[in-house]
């Protein structure tokens, strides 16, 4: 798993609102405890409100909300027509599908 995917997954695990032990998180993510601690340090340095300490556990102090993604109509139609295809089971792995969607749809929205 790439580091950016792992950091995103770590944030998702913290969203449950309960205290999470580092050992358990490292096991779930398939990384060493040292790597997990580095990832948590990276997230807190970037402004994610994680509280806790090594050996005790961590939790997300405040909820995190991502801003809505506003797409122009010219990009919204292709995205919405592709959703049924993307929802089919086992067509593509999530990282592959996400990468394709980001490259083809979102980037076309951001670049004039």
N, C-alpha and C positions, 0 to 999 in steps of 0.2 A: 504494500500500500504506500502510495506517495505521501510525503510529509504534509502537503496541503490537504489531501483527503483525510489524513489522520487527524489533523487539527480541527477540521470541520466536524468529523465524527466525534471527537472529544467534546466539542461544544454541544453537540446534540445529546450526548450522554449526561452532561451537566444540567440540561434543561429540565430534567425530572424534578429538580428542586430538593433532592435529598442529599445527605452526606455520602460521598463516594470515597472509598479507600483507594489509595494509589495502586496498591498491589492488585486489586480487583480490576481497575481500569486498564492497567498494563496487560493483564491476562486477556481481557476482552479485546484489546486492540492488537495483541500479538507482538508486543514490544517489551523491552526490558524496563525495569522500574526507573533506571537512570534516564532513559529516553523519554519516558512519561514525564518525569520531573522537568526535563528540558522543555518539553512541549508546553507544560503548564506555565513555566516561566515565560515562554514566548507569548502565550496568550495574555497573561497578566501585563506584560510589557506593552502589548498592543492595545490595552484598555479594556479587556474583558474582565468584568468584576468577579474574579474567583477568589474566594477566601479559604484559608486552611493552612495546614502545615504537614510536612513529611511525617509519616508515622501515625497521624491522627485521621486525616481525611480532608476532602475538598468539597466545596459546594459553590454554586453560583449565587452571589449575593443579590443581584437584581436580574429580573428577566431581560432577555435580549430580543429585540424585535428588528427584523430586517425591513428596510424600506420597500414599498411596493415597486415593482418593475413596470414602468409605463412604456408600452410599445406603440409605435405608430400603426395605423390601420394596415399599411402595406406589409408589415411584418407580423401582425397579429393573425391574419388569415392563414398564412403558411404554418404558424405555430399551432393554431387550433385544429387545422385539418390533419396535422401530424400526430396529435395526441392519441387518437384511437389506435394508430399503428404502434406508437411507443408503448401503449398500455398492454399490448399483447405479451403474454408470458414468454420469457426466455428468448426474445428476439435478439437483444443485445444486452451486454452487461451494463449496469448503471453508469460506471465511469466512462465507458465508450459512448453511450448514448448522451450523457451530459456533455462530453467533450465535443461531439458532433453538433449538438444543439447550440452550445456556446459559440462555436466557431462560425456556424452558418447563420444563426438568427440574431443573437445578442450583439455580436460584433457589427453586423450590418446595421443595427439600430444606432450604435454609438459612433460609427464612422460616417461623416456626412457624404 
